[in-house]
């Protein structure tokens, strides 16, 4: 894996997340399968995890240093899912886009 590969991945992810503005509100809020999260919850949980990866893990990875320990998975996922249930789709998508633009696509 190299920086260009990571950036390409986030470019495709950004395009995909932006396309989610086209799904219906019901599709956005409904579980994707029994016992699974909604699209809203999935996207909302990407934000803190990608922030952790982009801010804390990649800089160490590129410098061949020990990677910092991840936050509590259950707690972070639960908080993200709860937030997604309360906020507007535009806020969830907007937070994700801002995170990527500020960390991957700086001019």
N, C-alpha and C positions, 0 to 999 in steps of 0.2 A: 504494500500500500504506500502511495506517495501523496503529496499535497494535491496534485492535479486530480487524482482519483477521488479524493475526499471532496474537493470542490465540485467535480462533476456530479457526484452523488447528491450533494446538497442542491445543485442547480435543478436536477430532475425532481427532487423532493419538493422544492419550492414551487415548481410548475404544477405538480400534482396537488399540493395543498391549495394553491390558488384556484384550481379547478373545482374544489369543493364548495365554492360559493354558488355553484350551479345545482347542487343537490337540494331536494326539498327539505323543509324544516323537519318533517317527520323522519326522513332518511338520516338527517344530521343527528337527531335526538334518540333514535331507536337503536336498540342493541343489534349488532351485526349478526348475532346468532344467540340462541338460548344460553344464558349464563355469561355472555360476553359484553364488552363495553360498546357504547355508541361511537360513531365517528367523532363526535365532539370530545368524548373522553379520551379517545386514542390520540387525537391531535394535541389536546391540552397536556397530555403526559409527555409528549415529545419535547415540549418547551423546556422544562427543567432538566430533562435528561440530556438534550442536545446542548443546553447551556453548560452543564457539568462537563460533557465531553469536550466542547469547544474551548472552555475556559481553563479546565483543570487537567484534562487527560492528554489532549493533543500536544500541548507545549512540552510536556514531559516525554511523551512518545517520540516526538521529533528529535529530542535531545538525548534519547536513549537513557532516560532516568527512570527510577521506580515510579510506578503509577500510584496516584493517591487513592485511598480507599473510597469507594462509592458511598453515597448517602444510603440511609435505610430505604430499601426498595419498596417495601409495603407502605411505609409512611408517605414517601414521595408520590407514589402512584395514587394512593387514596386521596391525598390533598389535591392532586391534579384533577382527578375525576370529579371530586366535589366542586371544585372551581368551575369546571366545564358545565356542570348542571345549572349553574347560576348565571354565567355570563353569556352575552350575545355571541353568536357565531363570528361576527365581524371582529370582536375583541380577541377571541381565541385564535383565529387565523392571523389577525394583525400582530399579536404577540409573537407568533411563530415566524412570520415574515420579517419583523424587525430584528429578531434574534439572528436570523441568517444573514440579513443584509449588513448588520453591524459587525458580524464576525467572519463571514466568508467572502463577501463581495465588496470589500472596501476598495475605494478607488485610490 
